[in-house]
Amino acid sequence: MTPVNLVLMGMGNVGRAFIHLVGEKSGLCRERYGLNLCLKAVLKTNGGFFAGRPLDPGDIAGLPASELAKHPAWKPGLHLDDVLKSVNPGVLVECTPTNLHTGQPGLSHITRALKKKWHVAAASKGALVVNFKGLNAFARKQGVSLKYSGAAAAALPTLDVGLFSLAGTEILRIEGILTGVTNYILTRMEESFSFQEALKEAQAKGIAEPDPSLDVDGWDSAAKILLIANSVAGMSFSLKDIRREGIRNVTPEDIQKAGKEGKSLKLLARFDRRKDEPKAEVCLTAIENTHPLFSVSGTNKGIVFFTDTMGQVTVTGGKSDPRGTAAALLKDIINIYRQEWSPCL
Ligand SMILES: NC(=O)c1ccc[n+]([C@@H]2O[C@H](COP(=O)([O-])OP(=O)(O)OC[C@H]3O[C@@H](n4cnc5c(N)ncnc54)[C@H](OP(=O)(O)O)[C@@H]3O)[C@@H](O)[C@H]2O)c1
């Protein structure tokens, strides 16, 4: 049995879902993969849970915010360095807010963890968008893994397919519906909602954030296509290289026009390496009913890889919610430690 020490940064929607999942899946991880998940610490902005011994996920995952500080393992002002210096390396799980311009606070957490030879599994995108090459090179130098499925469309497998299943191909082009929120809003607009009505509904259901700009202005899709193209096609895109369009100005007339032509309006993230200058962009596109992403609706996502030897490969689905994101983090952790790829007999 391999012990896997886990330190979780952030206990918001994703962090809490991850703690729940560790509790739920620890038996499966032991039996199927020989991994003993040990949640050693959970940190928030003002302190964290740390007791030296593994925390009981069932004990803290459901605690209301007002009860956290009453828990015996709660340490006010707990800092990541306090934890990293007293726990044997395992995986730092990064679930703090995304800032696509500074990369913080994730950038500092990931750098500190790599310095101490911890593996990293990230759901936050900022650090990788801001310093993709630097962080990946540093992880390699330290001999540890830096995984970020959670940041690259989470429960929709994108990086794993590109890096593992399509090994040996040239990925010539990628098209993706990578943001569940914008796809949900466009789907509701096809059902006669206005943009504002659809957005309001998405916010009421907890699908869209109170400040939806990262999603509706196309930043989220731009960050994801950057991470995917840089990872699977060896590109060096920065955010400023990616032409970006959002969905704020989509009108019911735009939706109807596409519908009358038998098309569907989607926010597509694209990468194309076939021209002289590879490019990545996020743009509203009316796609034909023969397109593999035509029927990807609601919060579903999808990605199509166009390759030189395996033809066109499409993946669709994946839960666009905190539990799906937590599951993508857990998948990365399992794959960091997995020794072999034999069937689960
Ligand atoms: N929500 C999704 O379905 C989803 C999907 C894919 C990726 N993501 C990414 O996952 C990340 C987390 O999302 P979320 O929805 O869980 O966010 P959230 O609900 O806002 O939670 C963020 C958490 O991070 C903590 N935090 C902030 N700064 C910190 C610091 N310096 N040190 C330690 N903890 C800190 C906050 O602590 P306090 O409670 O003390 O403020 C809070 O617990 C984001 O980067 C997001 O882009 C989310």
The ligand as an SDF file (V2000), in Angstrom:
LIG
                    3D

 48 52  0  0  0  0  0  0  0  0999 V2000
  -16.4070   25.5330   -9.5230 N   0  0  0  0  0  0  0  0  0  0  0  0
  -16.0990   24.6740  -10.4910 C   0  0  0  0  0  0  0  0  0  0  0  0
  -16.9050   23.8140  -10.8910 O   0  0  0  0  0  0  0  0  0  0  0  0
  -14.6990   24.7000  -11.0870 C   0  0  0  0  0  0  0  0  0  0  0  0
  -14.4070   23.9200  -12.2180 C   0  0  0  0  0  0  0  0  0  0  0  0
  -13.0950   23.8700  -12.7090 C   0  0  0  0  0  0  0  0  0  0  0  0
  -12.1070   24.6510  -12.1030 C   0  0  0  0  0  0  0  0  0  0  0  0
  -12.4270   25.4570  -11.0530 N   0  0  0  0  0  0  0  0  0  0  0  0
  -11.3790   26.2480  -10.4130 C   0  0  0  0  0  0  0  0  0  0  0  0
  -11.1660   25.7190   -9.1020 O   0  0  0  0  0  0  0  0  0  0  0  0
  -10.7830   26.7570   -8.2180 C   0  0  0  0  0  0  0  0  0  0  0  0
  -11.6840   26.7480   -6.9920 C   0  0  0  0  0  0  0  0  0  0  0  0
  -13.0200   27.0040   -7.3900 O   0  0  0  0  0  0  0  0  0  0  0  0
  -14.1700   27.1550   -6.2950 P   0  0  0  0  0  0  0  0  0  0  0  0
  -15.4310   27.2610   -7.0510 O   0  0  0  0  0  0  0  0  0  0  0  0
  -14.0060   26.0880   -5.2580 O   0  0  0  0  0  0  0  0  0  0  0  0
  -13.7680   28.5690   -5.6410 O   0  0  0  0  0  0  0  0  0  0  0  0
  -14.3010   29.1910   -4.2680 P   0  0  0  0  0  0  0  0  0  0  0  0
  -15.5950   28.5710   -3.8910 O   0  0  0  0  0  0  0  0  0  0  0  0
  -14.2070   30.6660   -4.4210 O   0  0  0  0  0  0  0  0  0  0  0  0
  -13.2290   28.7220   -3.1640 O   0  0  0  0  0  0  0  0  0  0  0  0
  -11.9310   29.2210   -3.1070 C   0  0  0  0  0  0  0  0  0  0  0  0
  -11.2700   28.7780   -1.8000 C   0  0  0  0  0  0  0  0  0  0  0  0
   -9.9100   29.1850   -1.8540 O   0  0  0  0  0  0  0  0  0  0  0  0
   -9.5740   29.7310   -0.5780 C   0  0  0  0  0  0  0  0  0  0  0  0
   -8.4520   30.6540   -0.7170 N   0  0  0  0  0  0  0  0  0  0  0  0
   -8.4110   31.8520   -1.3380 C   0  0  0  0  0  0  0  0  0  0  0  0
   -7.1790   32.3920   -1.2350 N   0  0  0  0  0  0  0  0  0  0  0  0
   -6.4350   31.5020   -0.5070 C   0  0  0  0  0  0  0  0  0  0  0  0
   -5.0990   31.4970   -0.0300 C   0  0  0  0  0  0  0  0  0  0  0  0
   -4.2590   32.4930   -0.3170 N   0  0  0  0  0  0  0  0  0  0  0  0
   -4.6920   30.4370    0.7070 N   0  0  0  0  0  0  0  0  0  0  0  0
   -5.5240   29.4040    0.9980 C   0  0  0  0  0  0  0  0  0  0  0  0
   -6.8170   29.3670    0.5750 N   0  0  0  0  0  0  0  0  0  0  0  0
   -7.2590   30.3940   -0.1720 C   0  0  0  0  0  0  0  0  0  0  0  0
  -10.8400   30.4100   -0.0890 C   0  0  0  0  0  0  0  0  0  0  0  0
  -10.7270   30.5230    1.3020 O   0  0  0  0  0  0  0  0  0  0  0  0
  -11.7270   31.4000    2.2010 P   0  0  0  0  0  0  0  0  0  0  0  0
  -12.9360   30.5180    2.3120 O   0  0  0  0  0  0  0  0  0  0  0  0
  -10.9820   31.5490    3.4750 O   0  0  0  0  0  0  0  0  0  0  0  0
  -11.9780   32.6640    1.4500 O   0  0  0  0  0  0  0  0  0  0  0  0
  -11.8830   29.3830   -0.5350 C   0  0  0  0  0  0  0  0  0  0  0  0
  -12.0010   28.3720    0.4360 O   0  0  0  0  0  0  0  0  0  0  0  0
  -10.8680   28.0720   -9.0210 C   0  0  0  0  0  0  0  0  0  0  0  0
   -9.5870   28.4330   -9.4160 O   0  0  0  0  0  0  0  0  0  0  0  0
  -11.7290   27.7100  -10.2140 C   0  0  0  0  0  0  0  0  0  0  0  0
  -11.3840   28.4840  -11.3740 O   0  0  0  0  0  0  0  0  0  0  0  0
  -13.6850   25.4830  -10.5270 C   0  0  0  0  0  0  0  0  0  0  0  0
  1  2  1  0
  2  3  2  0
  2  4  1  0
  4  5  1  0
  4 48  2  0
  5  6  2  0
  6  7  1  0
  7  8  2  0
  8  9  1  0
  8 48  1  0
  9 10  1  0
  9 46  1  0
 10 11  1  0
 11 12  1  0
 11 44  1  0
 12 13  1  0
 13 14  1  0
 14 15  2  0
 14 16  1  0
 14 17  1  0
 17 18  1  0
 18 19  2  0
 18 20  1  0
 18 21  1  0
 21 22  1  0
 22 23  1  0
 23 24  1  0
 23 42  1  0
 24 25  1  0
 25 26  1  0
 25 36  1  0
 26 27  1  0
 26 35  1  0
 27 28  2  0
 28 29  1  0
 29 30  1  0
 29 35  2  0
 30 31  1  0
 30 32  2  0
 32 33  1  0
 33 34  2  0
 34 35  1  0
 36 37  1  0
 36 42  1  0
 37 38  1  0
 38 39  2  0
 38 40  1  0
 38 41  1  0
 42 43  1  0
 44 45  1  0
 44 46  1  0
 46 47  1  0
M  CHG  2   8   1  16  -1
M  END
$$$$
